[in-house]
Every structure is written in structure tokens, then in C-alpha cells.
Amino acid sequence: MLHSAANKNRLPGGIGMEKLKLNFVCSPYDRMEPIRRKQVQPEGIDLEMADHLGPREIFDRLMRSNDFDLGEMSSSEHIANTCAGTNPFVAIPVFPSKVFRHGFIVYNRKSGIREPKDLAGRRIGVPLHTMTAAIWCRGVLVDDFGVDLTGVTWVQGSVNEAGAHGNPAPPPLLKPVDIVQNTSGKSLNELLVEGEIDAILGAVLPDSLGNDPDIVRLWPNYRDVEKDFYMRTKIHPIMHLVAIRKEVYNANPWIAKSLYKAFDDAKAMAWQNLRYNGAQKVMLPWLYPDIDEVDELFPGGDPWPYGIEANRNTLETQLRIMHRDHMIDRIPSLDELFVDVK
């Protein structure tokens, strides 16, 4: 629901002033939990978080309804809609989701695939060709391993159930790509096991991985491959950002700075909680060695920085891949994609 009209002239702070009420939708990430619990609140804002939803449902509802004032949004959809002039949102450089994607490329050994270049000319399943995870998978394959994807047939659909992956409406591609919808009545996972497609890549792993000996990752040692990728490029791929409905932002431009600071403080609190060594906060047996590795590899021991400068190379690389993949007709400046939070 929109709150901009009733708060058009609201200013932050001030003793006795009513706070601006906004509602926010995001997946249940540890870095957002202090916001949900109101341990951290943005100055001048009464921010309520919606019940947990999956990312695809969040994106679709943000784009197709006025249910939320701000929320987690696909970075690729924000970029594509901004370039197309069809974006009802502005964004702040807060990144709820970052994921290395090398481990999300899976194939059927019966297909004869043995190395990345063997993916050329294949039938590859993908939830959405335009999703951010698929963009990064394609970027890695092309840039780092020289894979020719021009002859690939992309079979698009849900990975572990029949039908489509959500109800998105991204801007059309600027050049035809061989994309077919999976209308078989089977999931992409079933098609992979049966040999109807050769591989799957994207944001979701097929259920057959670990249950069928023929379904394997392209890189069994994907953690080492991803670590090498990070050490060479300093890229930690961004999946999602935080988008604010334009009419809400335009009526209250001060909220960008307030929200950014609160999200950054919440992330710092979550990271500090994870570091607590009196008792492990999550069920990862080697959590503390992992934290030691983060301190060694990531600048300042922060594996999840927000802001433009700390993520400039990652963002500019994504823009370059999207332009090459005919998703955008130009490479926009980062100032066009994000409002000022200073």
C-alpha cells in the first residue's frame, strides 16, 4: 500500500513528529532480521516488514501491484526497466542477495559434457533467461572459459516443478535469442534426468543433484573455482537490490539516506552476531574457520559491503554482460541506477 500522498511534506526527525509509515517486503535474510525485529529502525520512518515471501513472488508483486512501498528487487530487472524507461522504482545500493554462481551449473553426464566448452550448442534449462543468476552464469562461461553460447537453445521454466518460473514481465530482448518455453508438463529437473535437456543453470539447483549419479556440477570443486574467481576479479555477484516506489521517493527524498543507514547498520549487527563465539548462531560446523577465511580474503573483513564504490566493478561487469546479451541498449551510469544516499 502506498503512503506517499498522506506524507507528501513530511520531514524526518523532530520531537513529537509522527514517523512516516512505510512497508517493506524482503526474503528472510539474517542481514534484514534486525529490521524485522525493530532492533534497527530508519530515522523518521516506521518501517514494517511484510510476511516472508520467495524472491520471485516479491518481484512479481512489486511490479504488478501497489502492495508495498519498497522491497527486494532483481538487479537485472531494475537495470533493464531503467534503461527501457519503464521502471516504477528507484533503487538504493543495498544488496540483500549476493551469490557466486559457478556451483549452480549442473549437467547430465550421459550428454557427453565434460568441460565448459561442451555446453556450446546444447539445450540448457533456465528458470528465466533474463534472471540475474543466469546472467552471471553466462558471463562466467563466456568471459572466463570461452564458451560459445550463441547456438544454445534455452528451455525456460521452473526447475523442480512443472510450469513457468513466476509471472515476470521484463522488457523484451533487443535481439532474438533461441528461447523455448517448457510446455512438456514436466519440470526442468525431470527433463534433465531424462536427457531431454543437457544442463541447467540459474538460481535453483535441481532436486536430482545428489540423488542421481548422472546429475553433477560442472565444477565439482566449485568453492575453489569461485574463490579463484573472486581473488582475480574482486567480484561477489549481486543478485538483488532494494527498490523504492518512485512516488514514495519523490514525495520524501530524504528516506533514501535514512533507509540506507538502517540497512547498513542491520547488516553490521547481523555480521557481529554471526561472529559471536560463545555459541554458534547457525548450524555450520566450520563457521569460525569460514569467518577466518572471510577476514583473510575480503577487504576489511566485510564480505557484504553496500554502497556503489565498494561494488562498482561488480555492477559495471553486470551491465557489460547484460549489454552483450541484448538485454539493454546502452550501459547506464550507476548514478542513473541508484539515488543518492550520502
C-alpha positions as CSV (number, residue, x, y, z in Angstrom):
1,M,0.0,0.0,0.0
2,L,1.2,3.5,-0.8
3,H,1.8,6.1,1.9
4,S,3.3,8.9,-0.2
5,A,0.2,11.1,-0.6
6,A,-0.6,11.4,3.1
7,N,3.1,12.2,3.9
8,K,3.9,14.4,1.0
9,N,5.5,17.1,3.1
10,R,6.8,15.0,5.9
11,L,10.3,15.7,7.2
12,P,12.4,13.3,9.2
13,G,13.1,13.7,12.9
14,G,11.7,16.3,15.2
15,I,10.3,15.8,18.7
16,G,6.7,14.7,18.7
17,M,6.6,14.4,14.9
18,E,4.7,11.3,13.5
19,K,7.0,9.0,11.7
20,L,6.4,8.2,8.0
21,K,4.8,4.8,7.7
22,L,6.3,2.5,5.0
23,N,6.0,-1.2,4.3
24,F,8.9,-3.3,3.1
25,V,9.0,-6.8,1.6
26,C,12.1,-8.9,1.6
27,S,13.2,-12.5,1.9
28,P,14.1,-13.7,5.5
29,Y,17.8,-12.9,5.4
30,D,19.9,-12.6,8.6
31,R,21.1,-9.1,7.5
32,M,17.4,-8.0,7.4
33,E,16.4,-9.6,10.7
34,P,17.3,-6.6,12.9
35,I,14.9,-4.5,10.8
36,R,12.1,-7.1,11.2
37,R,12.7,-7.2,15.0
38,K,12.9,-3.4,15.1
39,Q,16.3,-3.6,16.7
40,V,17.3,-1.2,14.0
41,Q,14.9,1.4,12.6
42,P,15.5,4.1,10.0
43,E,15.3,7.6,11.3
44,G,12.0,9.3,10.8
45,I,10.4,6.1,9.4
46,D,8.1,3.5,10.9
47,L,9.1,0.6,8.7
48,E,7.0,-2.6,8.7
49,M,8.2,-5.8,7.1
50,A,5.7,-8.0,5.3
51,D,5.4,-11.7,5.9
52,H,8.1,-13.9,4.3
53,L,7.8,-14.4,0.5
54,G,10.1,-16.0,-2.0
55,P,12.1,-13.6,-4.2
56,R,10.2,-14.3,-7.5
57,E,6.9,-13.7,-5.8
58,I,8.2,-10.5,-4.3
59,F,9.4,-9.2,-7.7
60,D,6.2,-10.0,-9.4
61,R,4.0,-8.4,-6.7
62,L,6.2,-5.3,-6.7
63,M,5.8,-4.9,-10.4
64,R,2.2,-5.8,-10.7
65,S,0.6,-4.2,-7.6
66,N,0.9,-1.3,-5.2
67,D,1.1,-3.6,-2.1
68,F,4.5,-2.4,-1.0
69,D,6.3,0.9,-0.8
70,L,9.7,-0.7,-1.1
71,G,11.2,-4.1,-1.4
72,E,13.8,-6.5,-2.6
73,M,14.1,-6.4,-6.4
74,S,16.0,-8.3,-9.1
75,S,19.0,-6.2,-10.1
76,S,18.7,-7.3,-13.7
77,E,15.0,-6.3,-13.9
78,H,15.8,-2.9,-12.2
79,I,18.6,-2.3,-14.7
80,A,16.5,-3.4,-17.8
81,N,13.4,-1.4,-16.8
82,T,15.5,1.7,-16.1
83,C,17.1,1.6,-19.5
84,A,13.8,0.9,-21.2
85,G,12.1,3.8,-19.3
86,T,9.5,1.5,-17.8
87,N,10.7,1.4,-14.2
88,P,8.3,2.4,-11.4
89,F,11.1,2.3,-8.9
90,V,14.3,4.0,-7.9
91,A,17.0,2.0,-6.0
92,I,19.4,2.4,-3.2
93,P,22.8,0.5,-3.2
94,V,21.7,-2.1,-0.6
95,F,22.1,-5.7,-1.8
96,P,20.1,-8.3,0.1
97,S,21.3,-11.1,-2.0
98,K,24.8,-11.8,-3.4
99,V,25.7,-15.3,-4.7
100,F,28.6,-16.9,-6.5
101,R,27.0,-18.9,-9.3
102,H,29.7,-21.4,-10.5
103,G,28.1,-24.1,-8.4
104,F,24.7,-23.6,-10.0
105,I,25.6,-25.0,-13.4
106,V,24.6,-28.7,-13.5
107,Y,24.6,-31.2,-16.3
108,N,23.7,-34.8,-17.2
109,R,26.9,-36.9,-17.7
110,K,25.1,-39.0,-20.3
111,S,25.0,-35.9,-22.5
112,G,28.8,-36.2,-23.1
113,I,29.6,-32.9,-21.5
114,R,33.0,-33.0,-19.8
115,E,34.2,-29.4,-19.7
116,P,32.6,-25.9,-20.0
117,K,33.1,-25.6,-23.8
118,D,31.0,-28.7,-24.3
119,L,27.9,-26.6,-23.4
120,A,28.1,-25.0,-26.9
121,G,25.1,-25.9,-29.0
122,R,23.3,-27.7,-26.2
123,R,19.7,-27.5,-24.8
124,I,20.1,-25.8,-21.4
125,G,17.3,-25.3,-18.9
126,V,17.0,-22.0,-17.1
127,P,14.2,-20.6,-14.9
128,L,14.4,-17.2,-16.8
129,H,16.9,-16.3,-19.4
130,T,16.8,-12.7,-18.1
131,M,17.2,-13.5,-14.4
132,T,20.3,-12.2,-12.7
133,A,21.6,-15.6,-11.7
134,A,21.6,-16.7,-15.4
135,I,23.3,-13.5,-16.5
136,W,26.2,-14.3,-14.1
137,C,26.4,-17.9,-15.2
138,R,26.6,-16.9,-18.8
139,G,29.1,-14.2,-18.0
140,V,31.4,-16.7,-16.3
141,L,31.1,-19.2,-19.1
142,V,31.9,-16.7,-21.8
143,D,34.4,-14.5,-20.1
144,D,36.4,-17.0,-18.1
145,F,36.1,-20.2,-20.1
146,G,35.5,-19.0,-23.7
147,V,32.2,-20.9,-24.1
148,D,30.3,-20.1,-27.3
149,L,26.7,-19.8,-26.2
150,T,25.3,-18.4,-29.5
151,G,24.0,-21.8,-30.6
152,V,22.4,-22.8,-27.3
153,T,18.6,-23.5,-27.1
154,W,17.4,-22.1,-23.8
155,V,14.5,-24.1,-22.3
156,Q,12.8,-21.8,-19.9
157,G,10.6,-22.9,-16.9
158,S,10.5,-23.9,-13.3
159,V,13.3,-26.2,-12.2
160,N,11.7,-28.6,-9.8
161,E,8.0,-28.4,-10.7
162,A,6.1,-28.1,-14.0
163,G,5.2,-24.7,-15.4
164,A,6.7,-21.3,-15.5
165,H,9.1,-19.6,-13.0
166,G,6.8,-16.9,-11.6
167,N,5.0,-14.3,-13.7
168,P,7.6,-11.8,-14.8
169,A,7.3,-9.2,-17.5
170,P,10.8,-8.0,-18.2
171,P,11.5,-5.7,-21.2
172,P,11.8,-7.7,-24.5
173,L,15.3,-8.7,-25.6
174,L,16.7,-6.4,-28.2
175,K,17.9,-9.2,-30.4
176,P,16.3,-12.7,-30.9
177,V,17.6,-15.5,-28.7
178,D,16.6,-19.1,-29.1
179,I,14.4,-19.4,-26.1
180,V,11.6,-22.0,-25.8
181,Q,9.1,-22.4,-23.0
182,N,8.9,-25.7,-21.3
183,T,5.3,-26.8,-22.0
184,S,6.0,-30.5,-21.5
185,G,4.1,-30.8,-18.3
186,K,7.4,-31.9,-16.6
187,S,9.9,-29.9,-14.6
188,L,13.3,-28.9,-15.9
189,N,14.7,-31.4,-13.4
190,E,12.8,-34.2,-14.9
191,L,13.8,-33.2,-18.4
192,L,17.5,-33.2,-17.3
193,V,17.3,-36.7,-15.8
194,E,15.5,-38.0,-19.0
195,G,18.1,-36.4,-21.3
196,E,15.6,-34.0,-22.9
197,I,17.9,-31.2,-21.9
198,D,21.7,-31.4,-21.3
199,A,22.2,-29.0,-18.4
200,I,20.5,-26.5,-16.1
201,L,21.8,-23.1,-14.8
202,G,20.4,-20.3,-12.9
203,A,19.2,-19.6,-9.3
204,V,17.9,-23.0,-8.3
205,L,19.6,-26.4,-8.1
206,P,17.7,-29.4,-9.5
207,D,16.4,-32.0,-6.9
208,S,18.3,-34.8,-8.8
209,L,21.7,-33.3,-7.8
210,G,23.0,-35.6,-5.1
211,N,20.2,-38.2,-5.8
212,D,21.1,-39.3,-9.3
213,P,24.7,-40.2,-10.0
214,D,24.5,-38.8,-13.6
215,I,23.5,-35.3,-12.5
216,V,26.6,-33.4,-11.4
217,R,28.0,-29.9,-11.1
218,L,30.1,-28.6,-14.0
219,W,32.8,-27.8,-11.4
220,P,32.7,-30.4,-8.5
221,N,35.2,-28.2,-6.7
222,Y,33.1,-25.1,-7.2
223,R,34.1,-23.5,-4.0
224,D,37.7,-23.4,-5.1
225,V,36.7,-22.1,-8.5
226,E,34.6,-19.4,-7.0
227,K,37.3,-18.4,-4.6
228,D,39.8,-18.1,-7.5
229,F,37.2,-16.0,-9.4
230,Y,36.9,-13.7,-6.5
231,M,40.6,-13.4,-6.0
232,R,41.2,-12.5,-9.6
233,T,38.2,-10.2,-10.1
234,K,37.1,-9.0,-6.7
235,I,33.6,-9.7,-7.9
236,H,30.9,-11.0,-5.5
237,P,27.9,-11.2,-7.8
238,I,25.0,-9.1,-6.8
239,M,21.6,-10.7,-7.3
240,H,19.1,-8.3,-5.7
241,L,18.9,-4.6,-4.6
242,V,16.4,-2.5,-2.6
243,A,13.9,-0.6,-4.8
244,I,11.6,2.2,-3.6
245,R,8.4,3.2,-5.5
246,K,9.1,6.4,-7.3
247,E,6.1,8.3,-6.0
248,V,7.1,7.4,-2.4
249,Y,10.7,8.6,-3.0
250,N,9.7,11.7,-4.9
251,A,7.4,12.8,-2.1
252,N,10.0,12.0,0.6
253,P,13.5,12.0,-1.0
254,W,15.2,12.1,2.5
255,I,14.1,8.5,3.0
256,A,16.9,7.1,0.8
257,K,19.6,8.2,3.2
258,S,17.7,7.1,6.3
259,L,16.9,3.6,4.8
260,Y,20.4,3.1,3.6
261,K,21.9,3.8,7.0
262,A,19.4,1.5,8.7
263,F,20.0,-1.4,6.3
264,D,23.8,-1.0,6.7
265,D,23.5,-0.9,10.5
266,A,21.3,-4.0,10.4
267,K,23.9,-5.9,8.3
268,A,26.7,-4.9,10.6
269,M,24.7,-6.2,13.6
270,A,23.9,-9.5,11.8
271,W,27.6,-10.0,11.0
272,Q,28.6,-9.2,14.5
273,N,26.0,-11.7,15.8
274,L,27.4,-14.4,13.5
275,R,30.9,-13.8,14.8
276,Y,29.8,-14.4,18.4
277,N,31.9,-17.4,19.5
278,G,30.2,-18.3,22.8
279,A,27.7,-20.5,20.9
280,Q,27.2,-20.8,17.1
281,K,24.3,-18.9,15.7
282,V,23.8,-21.1,12.7
283,M,24.2,-24.9,12.0
284,L,27.5,-24.7,10.1
285,P,30.1,-26.9,11.8
286,W,33.1,-24.9,10.4
287,L,31.5,-21.5,10.8
288,Y,34.5,-20.0,12.6
289,P,37.1,-21.2,10.0
290,D,34.8,-19.7,7.4
291,I,34.8,-16.4,9.2
292,D,38.6,-16.5,9.4
293,E,38.7,-17.0,5.7
294,V,36.4,-14.1,5.1
295,D,38.7,-11.9,7.2
296,E,41.6,-13.0,5.1
297,L,40.0,-12.6,1.6
298,F,37.6,-9.7,1.9
299,P,38.7,-6.1,2.4
300,G,38.2,-5.0,6.0
301,G,36.7,-8.5,6.8
302,D,33.4,-7.4,5.3
303,P,32.0,-9.9,2.8
304,W,28.9,-8.0,2.1
305,P,29.5,-4.2,1.6
306,Y,26.7,-1.9,0.5
307,G,27.2,1.3,-1.5
308,I,28.3,2.0,-5.1
309,E,32.0,2.3,-4.8
310,A,32.6,-1.0,-2.9
311,N,30.6,-2.7,-5.6
312,R,31.5,-0.7,-8.7
313,N,33.4,-3.4,-10.5
314,T,30.7,-6.0,-9.9
315,L,27.9,-3.6,-11.1
316,E,29.8,-2.5,-14.2
317,T,30.6,-6.1,-15.1
318,Q,26.9,-7.0,-14.8
319,L,26.0,-4.1,-17.1
320,R,28.5,-5.2,-19.7
321,I,27.2,-8.7,-19.7
322,M,23.6,-7.5,-20.0
323,H,24.5,-5.2,-22.9
324,R,26.3,-8.1,-24.6
325,D,23.3,-10.3,-24.0
326,H,21.0,-7.8,-25.8
327,M,19.0,-7.0,-22.6
328,I,19.8,-3.3,-22.6
329,D,20.5,-0.9,-25.5
330,R,23.2,1.0,-23.6
331,I,25.3,0.9,-20.5
332,P,23.8,3.4,-18.0
333,S,25.8,5.2,-15.4
334,L,25.5,3.9,-11.8
335,D,24.1,7.3,-10.8
336,E,21.2,6.6,-13.1
337,L,20.5,3.3,-11.4
338,F,20.8,4.5,-7.8
339,V,19.6,7.6,-5.9
340,D,22.0,9.5,-3.7
341,V,22.3,8.1,-0.1
342,K,25.1,10.4,1.1
